[in-house]
Amino acid sequence: MFSNGKDLLFIVIAFCILWLTAFACWALYYIAMILKGIKGKSDKADEILSAIKSKIERPSALFPLLIEGIKEAVSFIRDYKEKKKAKEGEKESKNE
């Protein structure tokens, strides 16, 4: 079967290459599955960050509108108080 030690060496080398190839295929498969899981988690993280970003951007876009509303409310209250004081001043001047 084996004519010399060199044939045995070639058989052992072929067997080692076979196992090395099998291990490399197995390792590549698991690396691909891990990367697929990481991609899925990164997609979910991206969705969460996008949701947070949109919730932050919307209120910040409403701040100028809110500030204008507060200014109008303060102006309305100031005008109301001035009118009320003017009416009280007229009533006091009539009573005298």
C-alpha positions as CSV (number, residue, x, y, z in Angstrom):
1,M,0.0,0.0,0.0
2,F,2.6,2.6,1.0
3,S,5.8,2.2,-0.9
4,N,7.7,4.6,1.2
5,G,7.3,7.2,4.0
6,K,6.7,10.0,1.5
7,D,3.3,8.4,0.5
8,L,2.3,8.3,4.2
9,L,3.3,12.0,4.6
10,F,1.2,13.0,1.6
11,I,-1.8,11.1,3.0
12,V,-1.4,12.8,6.4
13,I,-1.0,16.2,4.8
14,A,-4.2,15.6,2.7
15,F,-6.1,14.6,5.8
16,C,-4.9,17.7,7.6
17,I,-5.9,19.9,4.7
18,L,-9.3,18.2,4.7
19,W,-9.9,19.0,8.4
20,L,-8.5,22.5,8.1
21,T,-10.9,23.2,5.2
22,A,-13.8,21.8,7.2
23,F,-12.9,24.0,10.2
24,A,-12.5,27.0,8.0
25,C,-16.0,26.5,6.5
26,W,-17.5,26.0,9.9
27,A,-15.8,29.1,11.2
28,L,-17.0,31.2,8.2
29,Y,-20.5,30.0,8.7
30,Y,-20.6,31.1,12.4
31,I,-18.9,34.4,11.6
32,A,-21.6,35.1,9.0
33,M,-24.3,34.2,11.5
34,I,-22.8,36.5,14.1
35,L,-22.5,39.4,11.6
36,K,-26.1,38.8,10.6
37,G,-27.2,39.1,14.2
38,I,-25.1,42.2,14.7
39,K,-26.6,43.8,11.6
40,G,-30.1,43.0,12.9
41,K,-29.3,44.6,16.2
42,S,-27.7,47.6,14.5
43,D,-30.8,48.1,12.4
44,K,-32.9,48.0,15.6
45,A,-30.6,50.5,17.2
46,D,-30.8,52.8,14.2
47,E,-34.6,52.6,14.4
48,I,-34.6,53.5,18.1
49,L,-32.2,56.4,17.4
50,S,-34.3,57.7,14.6
51,A,-37.4,57.6,16.8
52,I,-35.6,59.5,19.5
53,K,-34.3,62.0,17.0
54,S,-37.8,62.6,15.6
55,K,-39.2,63.1,19.0
56,I,-36.5,65.6,19.8
57,E,-36.8,67.5,16.5
58,R,-40.5,68.0,16.6
59,P,-40.7,69.8,19.9
60,S,-37.7,71.9,19.1
61,A,-39.4,73.0,15.9
62,L,-42.4,74.0,18.0
63,F,-40.4,76.2,20.4
64,P,-40.6,79.4,18.3
65,L,-44.3,78.9,18.0
66,L,-44.6,78.3,21.7
67,I,-42.6,81.4,22.5
68,E,-44.8,83.5,20.2
69,G,-47.9,82.1,21.9
70,I,-46.5,83.1,25.3
71,K,-45.7,86.6,24.1
72,E,-49.2,87.0,22.7
73,A,-50.7,85.7,26.0
74,V,-48.6,88.1,28.1
75,S,-49.5,91.0,25.7
76,F,-53.2,90.1,26.0
77,I,-53.0,89.9,29.9
78,R,-51.1,93.3,29.9
79,D,-53.7,94.9,27.7
80,Y,-56.6,93.5,29.8
81,K,-55.0,94.8,33.0
82,E,-54.5,98.3,31.4
83,K,-58.1,98.4,30.3
84,K,-59.3,97.3,33.7
85,K,-57.2,100.1,35.3
86,A,-58.6,102.6,32.9
87,K,-62.1,101.6,33.7
88,E,-61.5,101.9,37.4
89,G,-59.9,105.3,36.9
90,E,-63.0,106.4,35.0
91,K,-65.3,105.1,37.7
92,E,-63.3,107.0,40.4
93,S,-63.3,110.2,38.4
94,K,-67.2,109.9,38.0
95,N,-67.7,109.3,41.8
96,E,-65.8,112.4,42.7
